[in-house]
Each structure stands twice: as C-alpha cells, then as structure tokens.
Amino acid sequence: MLVATGAREVDVQRNRVKAVVLLAGLSALGLLAGSWFGPTGLVVAAVVVVGLNCYVVLRSDAIALRAMRAYPVSEAEQPVLHRVVRQLTTPARVPMPRLYVSPTRAVNAFATGRDPAHAAVCCTEGILELLDERELRAVIGHELAHIRRGDTVVSSLAGAVASVVMVAAGLRVFGGRDGGQSGPVGRALLAVLGPLAAAVVRASVTPAREYGADAEASRITGDPLGLAAALRKLDASTRRLVLPPERDIVATSHLMIASPLQQTGIAKLFASHPPMAERVARLEQRAGYRR
C-alpha cells in the first residue's frame, strides 16, 4: 500500500513538472515569435503570452467540454451517474467533480480540470446508454484515477496548448461547426503547425498514463474485470461510431478513455492511446484471470 501511495505521489509530481514545462514552452514560442518584430514585438508578445497562459490554465477544462458540446447535469437528471461518482470519490480520495453529459451517440468519457478541486467528468449519452452500472462504475473509477494521479492537469493543458496553436494558425480544415474550409494558406499552416500541436500532446501524454489509470481504477473499484468488460464494449463501439475530426475534438482527443477518432490524416498524429487489447489483457492479469 505504501509503495502504491508513493508511486502515485511520484506521478503527481511528474505531472506538475510537465505542466510547468508546457507553459514554459508556450511562453518561449510566443516570445521567440515576438522577437522577430523587434523590441515592440517582444513587449506585445510578452503581454499575449501572459494572457494565453492565464487562459490555458484557467480555461483548459472549458475547451474540452466545449469541443464535446457538454452540458452540466444535476442529480435529478442523472441520478445513477451522480450516485456512482459520489460512491467512488471516497476510495479515490478526490473531491466530487462537476458532472457533464455530451449529446452524442459516440461512446466515450473523459476527465478534465487544472486540479482535483476544479475537475470535471464528462460522459457521452452513448456511453450512459451502452454500459451497465458495473461497467459505468469501472469507467468512472478510471476517470477519477486520472484526477487522483494529476493526469488531468497535463492532459488538459496539452489539449489547450494544442488548440491555441491551431487557432493561431487560423485552421478551419477540420470542418468546423460552420462547415468552413481553409484556403491554401490554411492548409500550409496545418502542414507546419498541425504536427507541432500533435507533438505537444504526444510528448505530454504517454500510453503509460492509460495503463496507470486502469491500474488505479482497479484499486478504486476493486473490479478490474468490470473495467475490462467496459473497454471491450468501448473498443467495439468506437470502431463503428467515431467523432467528427473538428479542430478542438482532435486537439483534446487524448483526454478520452478510448480513442474517439478514425486514425487517419491529422487525427493519426494525435493518437496517444495504447492498444485496447493490451489494456484488457493487463486488467485480466491483475484479476488473476486465465483464458
């Protein structure tokens, strides 16, 4: 138990360092760009960098929730979801997060927020319909594990930074809400800044993050096979129904418990999830299951 607690604290500290590095990198890029325009440009860049850092830190959760069109839900609207989350916050040792639902049939869930006190958990309508209560508990345990381990700090910031990079490029090649398309300049910027934004995500969010949250969820719920069953359903469903490759969805797709996008084009660059079969196998091994 002491070993597990120590490992979690190491994860939390590592994620804090990553968050600082992300913000420092964003600041350095902004100041470098401003320096090309002389002293005045550097001053303007410094002001912009401070504003962007404040926005990224304070609104990183809002970017992901907005990308999924998520809306807050009360206990009267989602009694089972509220009950399951409330029951698991004690073994997870995290405060009660804000709860949201995304109005999509795509099956997924994610946690976001700059710290446990400002965390949110979002489930899609599809996942609430597909999973039974045991499987839902397992998925919620996984998301609370991300909050407990400090993963949401880094993943939310990485998504926000990636979104800012792509917005700065004026990218609309993802088929935004208005259906607009970019011209040659937008496509050229995508070719340069799209991989940069993807690199930010992939450098910050590794497959080990999901394996760690799966293991921690097993401790929280005491039911690794419940999570294995949920992941099998998620794997089958996300193969059939993917989310549209809109800019903010692509930039925050790493937050999801299962990869929500078809792995082609720019979306493939942002892929950060480990193979679902390997996650299931590890959970079964943890439960002592033998085929």
N, C-alpha and C positions, 0 to 999 in steps of 0.2 A: 504493500500500500504506500509506504514511504517512497519507494522507487518510482511508482506511478505518479505520485504527487510531485516529486522532484522533476520528473520528465515534463509534466505539464507546465511547471514554472519556467523551465528552460524554453519551452515552446512560446510561452507568453513573452519572455524577454527577447527571444529571437524575432518575434513578430513586431515588437516595438522598435527594434533596431531597423528592421526592414521598412517600417513606416517612416522613420526619420530619413533613411536613405532615399526613399521615393520622393519625399518632399524636397530634399536637398537636390536631387536630380532635376526635378521640375524647375526649381529655382535657378539652377545653373544653366539650364537650357534657355530659360527666359532672359537671364542676364546676358548670356552669350549673344542671343539674337539682338538684344538692345544695343550691345556694344558696337555692332556693325554700323550704327547710325550716330556714333559719337557720344559725347557726354550727355547731351539732351536725351538721346535714345536710351542711354543706360538708366537715367533717372526715371523716365517713363516706364521702362521695363521693370525697375525695382518696385514701383507702385503697383503695376499689373501683377507682378509675382506675389506680392503680399496679398493682394485681393484674391488671386487664384488659390493660394494656399489656404486662406480662410474659407473660401468656397468649397474646396476639395475636402477639407477636414469636417466642416460643419454640415455639408450637404451631400456627402458621398452616399448616404443611405437613400436620399431622395432621388438621386439619379437612377439607381437600380429599381426602386419602386415605381418611378415614373415610366421607365422603359417597359415595365410589365403592366402598366395601367392599373396598378394595385390600389385597392380601396380598403380603409380600416373596417374591421368587423367587431361588433360588440358580442358579449356573451349570449345575448338573446338571439342574435343572428347565427352564431356558430357555437352552440353550447358544447358540443363534443370536442372541437378544436381547443376551446378555452380550457376545458377540464383536463384534457391530455397535457397541454402545455403547463398548466398550473401544477399538476401532479409531478411533473418531471423537473421543475425548476429546483426543487429541494435536493434530489440526488445530484443534479448538475451543478448546484451551488452557483446559480446565476439569478438575477432579478427577473421578474415577469417581463418578457419583451412585449412590445406592441405587436399586434397581430393584424395581418393583411391577407386579402384574397385577390388573386389575379383572375380576371374574367376570360380565361382561355381554356379550351379543352386539352391543350397540351399538358402533359403530366410532369410536374416538377415542383420544387420547393427550394427556398434559399433563406439564409440569414444575412443580415447586413447591419452596419452601425459602427461608429467610431470607438465604442467601448461597451461593456455589458450594460451600463446604465442607460445607454441610448440605442439599444439593439432593437431590431425588428425581425420578425419571422413572417415570411410570405409563402402561402400555399396556393397553387392554382386550383381553379374549380375542378379541373380534370383529375388532380391527384386526390382531392377530397371525395370524389365520386368513385374512383377506382379502388382505393385501398380500404381494407377493413380496419377496425380500431387497433388491432395488434400491430399491423404494418404501419399505420399512421403514427403510433407511439414510437416505433423504431426510427421513422424518418424525422420526427420532431426531436428525438434524442440525438440524432446526427447533427441537426441544425444547432441545438443547444450546445453540443460539443464544440462546434466552431466558435460559438460565443465564449465559452469557457476557456478555450485554448488561445483566444486572442486572434484567431484566423480572420475574423470579420474586419478587424482593423486594417490589415494589409490588403485583403481582397477587395474591400470597399474602396480604399484609397487607390489601389491599382486600377480598378474599373473607372473611378472618377478621373484619374490622370489620363487614362486611355481615351475617355470620352472628350476631355478637354483638348487633347492633341488632335483628335479627328475633327472636332468642331472648329478648332483654329484653322484647320485646312479648308474649311467650308465644304466638307464632304457631304454629298447627297446621293452618292452612288448606291447607297444601301436601300433605296426605295423608301424614303421617309414617309411620315404619315400623310403628307400631301401628295405622295407619289412622284415627287420631282426627281429629275435625273441631272447628273452633273455633265458639264461640258469637258473638253479636252484638258483644261487646266485642273479641274477637279479630279479627273482620272489620273493625271500626272502626280498630283499631290497625294492621292491614295497610294500610288505605287511607292512613294517615298515614305510617307508618314504612317500608312497602314501597318507595315511591318514594324515600324518603331513602336507604335502603340501596342502591337501584339507582343513585342519583346518585353515591354514593361510588365505586361500581365504574366508572361511565362517565366520571367526572371523572379517574380514575386510570389507566384502561386505554383507549387510543385505537386506532382501526384502524391507525394508523401503526406500532403495536407489532408487529402481524402481518406487515405489509409488510417491516419491518426484519428480523424473524426469518427470513422467507422469503429475503431477500437474503443474510443472513449464512449461512443453511443452504446456499445455493448455493456460497458460498465454501468452507465446511467440506467439503462432499462433492464439489464440482466438477461437480455434476449437477443443474442447475435443472430439466431436463425430467423427471428422476426424481421431484422433488417435485411438479411439475405433474401427472404421472400419478397420484400418490398422492392429491392434492387432488381430482381428478376422481372417483376411487373414493369418497373420503370424502363428497363432496357428494352423490353418488347414494345412498349408504348411510344418511347421517344424515337424508335426507328420508324414507326408508322406516321407519327404526327410531330413535325418539327416546328419551331417558331420561325417567323419571318426574319431574314437577316438584316434587320434595321440597325442603324448605327449604334444606338445605346444598348440594344439587346446583345449585339456582337461584343461590345466592349465590356459588358457585365455578365456574359455567359458563364464565366468561370465560377461565379457565385453559386450556380445551380448544383443540386445534388447529382444530377445526371446531365450530360451534355445535351443542350436543347436544340442544337443547330445541325443541319446537314453539313458534313465535314468536307466542304468544297470551297474554292476561292479564298476570300479573305477570312471567312469563318474558320478555315482549317488552320490558319496561322495562330488563332486564339485558343486552339484546343489545349486543354490542360488536365483533363480528366484521365485517370488510369483506366485500363480495360475493366469493364464491368464484371467479366468472368473471373478476373483475378481478385476483385474485391469480394465477390461472393465466396470464392474458394477460401480466402483468408478468414472470413466470418465463420464458415463451416468448420474450418480447422480450429478456430477459437472455441467453438462449441463442442469440439471433440467428435464432430460428425465424420463418418466414414462412408464413402459411396460403395 
